[in-house]
Amino acid sequence: MRHLPLGNTDLQITELCLGTMTYGGGEMPPWNTGTTGWHVSMEDAREHFKLAVDSGINFFDTADVYSCGLSEEITGRYLREMMSRDDVVVATKVFGVMGPGPNNRGLSRKHIIEACENSLRRLQMDYVDLYQIHRFDPLPAIEETLEALDSLVRAGKVRYLGASS
């Protein structure tokens, strides 16, 4: 499998990434308005991770909103089982609705910091390699969002930052 640098960094990722949006499913809380019924179960996802790892893929992408965090749990579980943390590049994202309250969404400092802590807990990792804003949020000042993301890098919880969509 060919490796390429992530953007303008020295971080080497495989040219293919296993995206995990479809992993999880199950009973969703009432505040989740996402689609259900088309997800890959935790048990069935293992085969996908095994094939990816055996094929040499080192780059795995998830997000907190995928199955309300269950995708992150699945990703963390199988990567711990199949790879050394030093050999894997994990990306996750922040923005979407993760609870019923008004501060459980968006790109405020409060939500970004809490969402990262929750993602790390679900992934059972000390840091994520790439933390991305999933969408642009016009409500907080861009400085608030960028300072929150920078504080996660400075705290060692995030190695690289990005934007999705």
Secondary structure in CASP SS format (residue, H / E / C, confidence):
PFRMAT SS
TARGET T0000
AUTHOR 0000-0000-0000
METHOD secondary structure of the structure
MODEL  1
M C 1.00
R C 1.00
H E 1.00
L E 1.00
P E 1.00
L C 1.00
G C 1.00
N C 1.00
T C 1.00
D C 1.00
L C 1.00
Q E 1.00
I E 1.00
T E 1.00
E C 1.00
L C 1.00
C E 1.00
L E 1.00
G E 1.00
T C 1.00
M C 1.00
T C 1.00
Y E 1.00
G C 1.00
G C 1.00
G C 1.00
E C 1.00
M C 1.00
P C 1.00
P C 1.00
W C 1.00
N C 1.00
T C 1.00
G C 1.00
T C 1.00
T C 1.00
G C 1.00
W C 1.00
H C 1.00
V E 1.00
S C 1.00
M H 1.00
E H 1.00
D H 1.00
A H 1.00
R H 1.00
E H 1.00
H H 1.00
F H 1.00
K H 1.00
L H 1.00
A H 1.00
V H 1.00
D H 1.00
S C 1.00
G C 1.00
I C 1.00
N C 1.00
F E 1.00
F E 1.00
D E 1.00
T C 1.00
A C 1.00
D C 1.00
V C 1.00
Y H 1.00
S H 1.00
C H 1.00
G H 1.00
L H 1.00
S H 1.00
E H 1.00
E H 1.00
I H 1.00
T H 1.00
G H 1.00
R H 1.00
Y H 1.00
L H 1.00
R H 1.00
E H 1.00
M H 1.00
M C 1.00
S C 1.00
R H 1.00
D H 1.00
D H 1.00
V C 1.00
V E 1.00
V E 1.00
A E 1.00
T E 1.00
K E 1.00
V E 1.00
F C 1.00
G C 1.00
V C 1.00
M C 1.00
G C 1.00
P C 1.00
G C 1.00
P C 1.00
N C 1.00
N C 1.00
R C 1.00
G C 1.00
L C 1.00
S C 1.00
R H 1.00
K H 1.00
H H 1.00
I H 1.00
I H 1.00
E H 1.00
A H 1.00
C H 1.00
E H 1.00
N H 1.00
S H 1.00
L H 1.00
R H 1.00
R H 1.00
L H 1.00
Q C 1.00
M C 1.00
D C 1.00
Y C 1.00
V E 1.00
D E 1.00
L E 1.00
Y E 1.00
Q E 1.00
I E 1.00
H C 1.00
R C 1.00
F C 1.00
D C 1.00
P C 1.00
L C 1.00
P C 1.00
A C 1.00
I H 1.00
E H 1.00
E H 1.00
T H 1.00
L H 1.00
E H 1.00
A H 1.00
L H 1.00
D H 1.00
S H 1.00
L H 1.00
V H 1.00
R H 1.00
A C 1.00
G C 1.00
K C 1.00
V E 1.00
R E 1.00
Y E 1.00
L E 1.00
G E 1.00
A E 1.00
S C 1.00
S C 1.00
END
